[in-house]
Amino acid sequence: MPENIREIFAKNLRYFMEKNKISQADICRELKVSSATVSDWCNGAKYPRPDAIGHLADLLGVRFSMLTTEEGPANYKDQERLEAFHQDPRLGMLFDRVLKMPAEDKNKITDIYESILKSIYGDD
């Protein structure tokens, strides 16, 4: 578990940079900061000013709190799921129906899903 706010920020920043395929050079260019500054943010040596965090959040497509709290990446995954439901209402309907199913039926659905994954990806 990260020990301080700089480490939490650095961990989240690296996660979202990788997730969104944004490089340190991209951040330097967009925020007009030096490579040493971005490197310090990424390795937890320094913590950016709040306005810089806001610009980073915009660049990475996340909320400010996703960069500054330990729950940041988990919130992002929840946001991705909600966006998927929004884009395809069938996913929301499926989710709603599965929630109402008895446990035995949920297990059958899970078995079917795992079978489909095996047929696509093999036994990995």
Backbone as JSON, one array per atom type, in Angstrom:
{
  "sequence": "MPENIREIFAKNLRYFMEKNKISQADICRELKVSSATVSDWCNGAKYPRPDAIGHLADLLGVRFSMLTTEEGPANYKDQERLEAFHQDPRLGMLFDRVLKMPAEDKNKITDIYESILKSIYGDD",
  "N": [[0.85, -1.17, 0.0], [0.59, 2.2, -0.84], [2.57, 4.71, 0.81], [2.3, 7.48, 1.07], [0.77, 10.55, -0.13], [2.08, 11.41, -2.48], [3.09, 9.01, -3.51], [0.73, 7.59, -3.95], [-0.47, 9.23, -5.87], [1.5, 9.03, -7.92], [1.41, 6.3, -8.55], [-1.26, 6.05, -9.49], [-1.17, 7.87, -11.63], [0.73, 6.65, -13.36], [-0.7, 4.29, -13.91], [-3.01, 5.25, -15.31], [-1.77, 6.55, -17.43], [-0.62, 4.4, -18.78], [-2.94, 2.89, -19.33], [-4.31, 4.63, -21.04], [-2.52, 4.99, -23.02], [-0.69, 7.17, -22.99], [2.18, 9.05, -23.1], [5.08, 10.17, -21.19], [6.25, 12.21, -22.64], [4.04, 13.13, -24.09], [2.56, 14.29, -22.03], [4.33, 16.3, -21.19], [4.31, 17.93, -23.47], [1.57, 18.66, -23.69], [0.97, 19.86, -21.21], [2.93, 21.68, -21.02], [5.31, 21.41, -19.48], [8.47, 20.45, -18.03], [10.44, 17.52, -18.88], [11.73, 16.49, -16.69], [10.07, 17.29, -14.61], [7.68, 15.84, -15.11], [8.71, 13.28, -14.9], [9.43, 13.3, -12.18], [6.86, 13.44, -11.06], [5.84, 10.98, -11.9], [7.48, 9.16, -10.57], [7.03, 9.67, -7.96], [8.51, 11.56, -6.61], [7.84, 14.23, -6.53], [4.89, 16.24, -6.04], [2.25, 17.38, -8.01], [0.88, 20.73, -8.54], [-2.51, 21.63, -7.73], [-3.87, 22.7, -10.01], [-2.4, 21.63, -12.11], [-2.88, 18.92, -11.7], [-5.57, 18.87, -12.33], [-5.44, 19.49, -15.09], [-4.02, 17.24, -15.94], [-5.89, 15.24, -15.31], [-7.92, 15.9, -17.12], [-6.55, 15.46, -19.54], [-6.08, 12.71, -19.34], [-8.62, 11.76, -19.26], [-10.08, 11.3, -16.91], [-11.52, 11.65, -13.59], [-10.49, 14.16, -11.2], [-10.21, 13.08, -8.6], [-9.6, 10.46, -9.16], [-6.96, 10.41, -9.67], [-5.85, 11.16, -7.28], [-6.6, 9.59, -5.11], [-6.5, 6.45, -3.33], [-8.38, 4.7, -4.33], [-8.61, 5.28, -6.96], [-8.01, 3.82, -9.6], [-9.89, 1.71, -9.31], [-12.31, 3.1, -9.28], [-12.22, 4.05, -11.88], [-12.49, 1.73, -13.38], [-15.11, 1.08, -12.67], [-16.37, 3.27, -13.82], [-15.85, 2.75, -16.52], [-17.42, 0.44, -16.87], [-19.99, 1.47, -16.41], [-20.14, 3.24, -18.55], [-20.08, 1.42, -20.67], [-22.55, 0.15, -20.27], [-24.19, 2.32, -20.78], [-23.67, 2.81, -23.48], [-24.56, 0.49, -24.7], [-27.58, -0.57, -24.26], [-28.52, -3.17, -23.99], [-26.67, -4.56, -22.47], [-27.11, -3.51, -19.94], [-29.74, -4.4, -19.5], [-29.3, -7.16, -19.49], [-27.62, -7.4, -17.26], [-29.39, -6.49, -15.23], [-31.31, -8.53, -15.35], [-29.8, -10.79, -14.67], [-29.13, -10.18, -12.05], [-31.54, -10.65, -10.78], [-31.87, -13.34, -10.9], [-32.05, -16.71, -9.59], [-29.44, -18.19, -7.56], [-28.54, -20.63, -8.64], [-29.15, -20.39, -11.37], [-27.53, -18.21, -12.01], [-25.06, -19.4, -11.74], [-25.16, -21.17, -13.9], [-25.16, -19.36, -16.04], [-22.62, -18.25, -15.67], [-21.06, -20.53, -16.14], [-21.61, -20.93, -18.86], [-20.52, -18.59, -19.93], [-17.78, -18.95, -19.26], [-17.28, -21.2, -20.83], [-17.57, -20.13, -23.39], [-15.41, -18.34, -23.39], [-13.29, -20.19, -23.24], [-13.59, -21.45, -25.69], [-12.89, -19.4, -27.39], [-10.36, -18.44, -26.49], [-8.94, -20.65, -25.69], [-7.46, -22.87, -23.25], [-6.06, -21.17, -21.61]],
  "CA": [[0.0, 0.0, 0.0], [1.4, 3.42, -0.87], [2.73, 5.32, 2.13], [1.93, 8.88, 1.12], [-0.02, 11.08, -1.25], [2.89, 11.42, -3.7], [3.15, 7.64, -4.04], [-0.61, 7.27, -4.45], [-0.61, 9.96, -7.12], [2.41, 8.46, -8.93], [0.87, 4.99, -8.94], [-2.45, 6.28, -10.31], [-0.74, 8.52, -12.87], [1.32, 5.62, -14.22], [-1.77, 3.38, -14.34], [-3.85, 5.88, -16.33], [-0.95, 6.78, -18.61], [-0.53, 3.12, -19.51], [-4.28, 2.53, -19.79], [-4.71, 5.53, -22.12], [-1.4, 5.07, -23.96], [-0.18, 8.53, -22.98], [3.57, 9.01, -22.66], [5.57, 11.34, -20.47], [6.44, 13.26, -23.64], [2.72, 13.69, -24.37], [2.21, 15.15, -20.9], [5.2, 17.48, -21.29], [3.84, 18.77, -24.57], [0.23, 19.17, -23.42], [0.94, 20.7, -20.01], [4.04, 22.63, -21.13], [6.22, 21.23, -18.35], [9.7, 19.75, -18.41], [10.45, 16.07, -18.73], [12.13, 16.21, -15.31], [8.87, 17.48, -13.78], [6.79, 14.69, -15.31], [9.41, 12.14, -14.32], [9.27, 13.41, -10.73], [5.47, 13.07, -10.74], [5.66, 9.55, -12.14], [8.21, 8.33, -9.61], [6.62, 10.04, -6.61], [9.45, 12.49, -5.98], [7.15, 15.51, -6.36], [3.43, 16.24, -6.19], [1.91, 18.57, -8.8], [-0.1, 21.69, -8.04], [-3.88, 21.21, -8.06], [-4.26, 23.03, -11.38], [-1.74, 20.65, -12.99], [-3.63, 17.66, -11.56], [-6.79, 19.05, -13.12], [-5.08, 19.36, -16.51], [-3.69, 15.82, -16.16], [-7.15, 14.49, -15.29], [-8.57, 16.16, -18.41], [-5.77, 14.78, -20.58], [-6.23, 11.27, -19.18], [-10.03, 11.41, -19.34], [-10.53, 10.79, -15.62], [-11.81, 12.69, -12.6], [-9.4, 14.59, -10.34], [-10.07, 12.15, -7.47], [-9.04, 9.19, -9.63], [-5.5, 10.55, -9.6], [-5.38, 11.55, -5.95], [-7.03, 8.68, -4.06], [-6.11, 5.05, -3.52], [-9.44, 4.0, -5.06], [-8.66, 5.83, -8.31], [-8.21, 2.84, -10.67], [-11.15, 0.96, -9.13], [-13.38, 3.99, -9.75], [-12.12, 4.12, -13.32], [-13.09, 0.5, -13.91], [-16.56, 1.23, -12.52], [-16.78, 4.24, -14.83], [-15.84, 2.04, -17.81], [-18.58, -0.44, -16.9], [-21.18, 2.3, -16.58], [-20.12, 3.75, -19.92], [-20.47, 0.3, -21.54], [-24.0, 0.01, -20.13], [-24.81, 3.47, -21.43], [-23.51, 2.67, -24.92], [-25.32, -0.66, -25.18], [-28.61, -0.84, -23.25], [-28.71, -4.62, -23.81], [-25.83, -4.98, -21.36], [-27.83, -3.14, -18.72], [-30.88, -5.31, -19.33], [-28.75, -8.45, -19.12], [-27.17, -7.28, -15.88], [-30.59, -6.44, -14.38], [-31.94, -9.85, -15.31], [-28.93, -11.71, -13.93], [-29.26, -9.85, -10.62], [-32.8, -11.19, -10.26], [-31.89, -14.79, -11.06], [-31.59, -17.52, -8.47], [-28.01, -18.5, -7.59], [-28.31, -21.76, -9.55], [-29.16, -19.88, -12.74], [-26.33, -17.38, -12.17], [-23.96, -20.34, -11.95], [-25.27, -21.66, -15.28], [-24.71, -18.27, -16.91], [-21.17, -18.18, -15.51], [-20.5, -21.68, -16.84], [-21.72, -20.66, -20.3], [-19.53, -17.55, -20.22], [-16.45, -19.56, -19.22], [-17.19, -22.08, -21.98], [-17.34, -19.27, -24.55], [-14.03, -17.87, -23.31], [-12.4, -21.3, -23.59], [-13.65, -21.7, -27.14], [-12.22, -18.31, -28.06], [-8.98, -18.25, -26.07], [-8.3, -21.89, -25.28], [-7.45, -23.16, -21.81], [-5.17, -20.25, -20.88]],
  "C": [[0.9, 1.24, 0.0], [1.42, 4.11, 0.49], [2.26, 6.77, 2.18], [1.23, 9.32, -0.16], [0.78, 11.12, -2.55], [2.94, 10.04, -4.34], [1.8, 7.21, -4.61], [-0.81, 7.94, -5.81], [0.23, 9.33, -8.22], [1.88, 7.13, -9.45], [-0.34, 5.17, -9.87], [-2.08, 6.91, -11.65], [-0.17, 7.49, -13.84], [0.25, 4.67, -14.77], [-2.57, 4.01, -15.48], [-3.05, 6.25, -17.58], [-0.86, 5.51, -19.45], [-1.88, 2.76, -20.12], [-4.68, 3.34, -21.02], [-3.62, 5.74, -23.16], [-0.9, 6.52, -24.14], [1.22, 8.49, -22.38], [3.92, 10.24, -21.83], [5.78, 12.5, -21.43], [5.11, 13.92, -24.0], [2.31, 14.68, -23.28], [3.04, 16.43, -20.93], [4.67, 18.46, -22.33], [2.51, 19.44, -24.22], [0.19, 20.15, -22.24], [2.05, 21.76, -20.0], [4.9, 22.63, -19.86], [7.42, 20.42, -18.82], [9.56, 18.25, -18.21], [10.86, 15.68, -17.31], [10.94, 16.33, -14.37], [7.96, 16.27, -13.89], [7.42, 13.44, -14.72], [9.28, 12.14, -12.79], [7.86, 13.05, -10.29], [5.3, 11.57, -10.83], [6.38, 8.67, -11.12], [7.94, 8.72, -8.16], [7.57, 10.98, -5.89], [8.8, 13.84, -5.7], [5.66, 15.32, -6.6], [3.04, 17.5, -6.94], [0.92, 19.49, -8.08], [-1.49, 21.23, -8.45], [-4.3, 21.54, -9.49], [-3.62, 22.06, -12.38], [-2.45, 19.29, -12.9], [-4.92, 17.73, -12.37], [-6.54, 18.89, -14.61], [-4.73, 17.9, -16.85], [-4.97, 14.98, -16.22], [-7.89, 14.67, -16.62], [-7.87, 15.4, -19.53], [-5.99, 13.27, -20.55], [-7.69, 10.81, -19.23], [-10.58, 10.82, -18.05], [-10.89, 11.97, -14.71], [-10.58, 12.96, -11.75], [-9.14, 13.55, -9.24], [-9.48, 10.8, -7.9], [-7.51, 9.23, -9.64], [-5.0, 10.7, -8.17], [-5.8, 10.61, -4.82], [-6.61, 7.25, -4.36], [-7.14, 4.28, -4.34], [-9.51, 4.43, -6.52], [-8.89, 4.81, -9.42], [-9.49, 2.04, -10.53], [-12.32, 1.8, -9.6], [-13.4, 4.08, -11.26], [-12.77, 2.89, -13.96], [-14.61, 0.55, -13.78], [-17.1, 2.2, -13.57], [-16.84, 3.59, -16.21], [-17.07, 1.15, -17.95], [-19.86, 0.36, -17.13], [-21.27, 2.85, -18.0], [-20.54, 2.65, -20.91], [-21.98, 0.08, -21.47], [-24.73, 1.13, -20.87], [-24.78, 3.31, -22.96], [-24.32, 1.52, -25.49], [-26.35, -1.06, -24.13], [-28.86, -2.33, -23.02], [-27.87, -5.15, -22.66], [-26.5, -4.67, -20.03], [-29.0, -4.07, -18.46], [-30.39, -6.68, -18.89], [-28.32, -8.45, -17.66], [-28.36, -7.28, -14.92], [-31.23, -7.81, -14.24], [-31.1, -10.84, -14.5], [-29.03, -11.44, -12.43], [-30.49, -10.49, -9.99], [-32.87, -12.71, -10.31], [-31.53, -15.49, -9.75], [-30.11, -17.89, -8.66], [-27.69, -19.63, -8.58], [-28.25, -21.29, -11.0], [-27.96, -18.98, -13.01], [-25.13, -18.26, -12.43], [-23.98, -20.9, -13.37], [-24.77, -20.61, -16.26], [-23.18, -18.15, -16.86], [-20.49, -19.33, -16.24], [-20.52, -21.47, -18.36], [-20.66, -19.65, -20.72], [-18.12, -18.14, -20.25], [-16.23, -20.5, -20.4], [-16.91, -21.27, -23.26], [-15.9, -18.77, -24.56], [-13.04, -18.95, -23.69], [-12.41, -21.54, -25.09], [-12.93, -20.61, -27.93], [-10.73, -18.3, -27.78], [-8.25, -19.52, -25.71], [-8.32, -22.03, -23.77], [-6.58, -22.22, -21.01], [-5.84, -19.58, -19.73]]
}
